[in-house]
Amino acid sequence: MKSFMKEFRDFIDRGNVLDMAIGIIIGGAFTAIVTSLSNDIISPILGLFGGYDFSAYSLKFGDVAIKYGSFITAIINFLIMALIVFCMVKAMNRATSKLKKEEEIEEAATTKVCPYCKSEISIEATRCPHCTSQLEA
């Protein structure tokens, strides 16, 4: 039981719980924005051009109403959300790859390995300080 509690404490200490909580809160707020975008902007525009207002569509069976228009709106919300997340991830990947390339360029080699004794030496060295071998330029 002590091992389990230690693992749990380490998990919390790493900040994963806080990151996850922040993601859920921002995701909830973002979901409200996408739902509003779909319900208040996209659905009326589709209704304007195609005469369709998905949220009003339903089938009635006695006292039960099946609101398939709401389901179509939920699908539109999902597609919008997926598109936005895809664009954000793509932009983040592009930015991180550019940063990695810049770091690789900045980190030019300052040392090399002696071909005889395999010691790490300065890149400008003409003789190995460890084995005194003459190095080629």
C-alpha positions in Angstrom: 0.0 0.0 0.0 2.9 2.3 0.7 4.2 1.8 -2.8 0.9 2.7 -4.3 0.6 5.9 -2.2 4.2 6.9 -3.1 3.4 6.4 -6.8 0.2 8.4 -6.4 2.1 11.2 -4.6 4.8 11.2 -7.4 2.0 11.4 -10.0 0.5 14.4 -8.3 3.9 16.1 -7.8 4.7 15.9 -11.5 1.9 18.3 -12.3 -0.1 15.9 -14.4 -3.2 16.4 -12.4 -3.0 20.2 -12.6 -2.4 20.0 -16.4 -5.3 17.7 -16.8 -7.6 19.9 -14.7 -6.6 23.0 -16.7 -7.2 21.1 -20.0 -10.7 20.0 -18.9 -11.7 23.5 -17.8 -10.4 25.1 -21.0 -12.0 22.3 -23.0 -15.4 22.9 -21.4 -15.2 26.6 -22.2 -14.0 25.9 -25.7 -16.9 23.4 -26.2 -19.4 26.2 -25.2 -17.8 28.5 -27.8 -18.0 25.8 -30.6 -21.6 25.0 -29.6 -22.5 28.6 -29.8 -20.7 29.0 -33.2 -22.6 26.0 -34.6 -26.0 26.9 -33.1 -25.9 30.7 -33.5 -23.9 31.2 -36.7 -23.4 28.1 -38.8 -26.9 26.6 -38.5 -28.7 29.9 -39.4 -26.3 30.4 -42.4 -27.0 26.8 -43.6 -30.7 27.6 -43.1 -30.3 30.9 -45.1 -28.7 29.2 -48.1 -30.3 25.8 -48.1 -33.4 26.5 -46.1 -32.2 24.0 -43.4 -32.4 24.6 -39.7 -31.2 21.3 -38.3 -32.1 22.0 -34.7 -35.8 22.2 -35.5 -36.0 18.7 -37.2 -37.5 15.9 -35.1 -39.7 12.9 -35.6 -42.7 12.4 -33.3 -44.0 9.0 -32.2 -46.9 9.6 -29.9 -45.5 11.6 -27.0 -41.9 10.9 -27.8 -39.9 13.3 -30.0 -36.6 12.1 -31.7 -34.6 15.2 -32.3 -32.3 14.1 -35.1 -31.7 17.7 -36.0 -29.9 18.2 -32.6 -27.8 15.1 -33.5 -26.8 16.7 -36.8 -25.9 19.9 -35.0 -23.8 17.8 -32.5 -22.0 16.2 -35.5 -21.3 19.7 -36.9 -19.9 20.7 -33.5 -17.6 17.7 -33.4 -16.3 18.4 -36.9 -15.6 22.0 -36.1 -13.9 21.0 -32.9 -11.8 18.4 -34.7 -10.8 20.8 -37.4 -9.7 23.4 -34.8 -7.8 20.9 -32.7 -6.1 19.6 -35.9 -5.1 23.1 -37.0 -3.8 23.9 -33.5 -1.7 20.6 -33.3 -0.4 21.2 -36.8 0.7 24.8 -35.9 2.3 23.6 -32.6 4.2 20.8 -34.5 5.4 23.3 -37.1 6.6 25.7 -34.4 8.4 23.0 -32.3 10.1 21.6 -35.4 11.4 25.1 -36.3 12.7 25.6 -32.8 14.4 22.2 -32.8 16.1 23.0 -36.2 17.3 26.4 -34.7 18.7 24.6 -31.6 20.5 22.0 -33.8 22.1 24.8 -35.9 23.2 26.7 -32.8 24.7 23.6 -31.2 27.5 23.2 -33.7 30.1 20.6 -32.7 32.9 21.8 -30.5 34.5 18.5 -30.0 35.5 15.4 -32.0 36.6 11.9 -31.1 40.2 10.8 -31.6 40.3 8.0 -34.2 43.1 6.2 -32.2 42.2 6.3 -28.5 38.5 7.4 -28.9 38.9 10.2 -26.4 36.8 13.4 -26.8 39.0 16.3 -27.9 38.7 19.9 -29.2 37.6 20.1 -32.8 40.5 22.4 -33.5 43.1 20.0 -32.1 45.8 18.7 -34.5 47.3 16.3 -31.9 45.4 14.2 -29.4 46.3 15.3 -25.8 45.6 11.8 -24.5 47.5 9.6 -26.9 49.6 12.3 -28.7 48.6 10.9 -32.1 49.0 13.3 -35.0 45.4 14.0 -36.3 44.6 14.8 -39.9 43.1 18.2 -40.7 
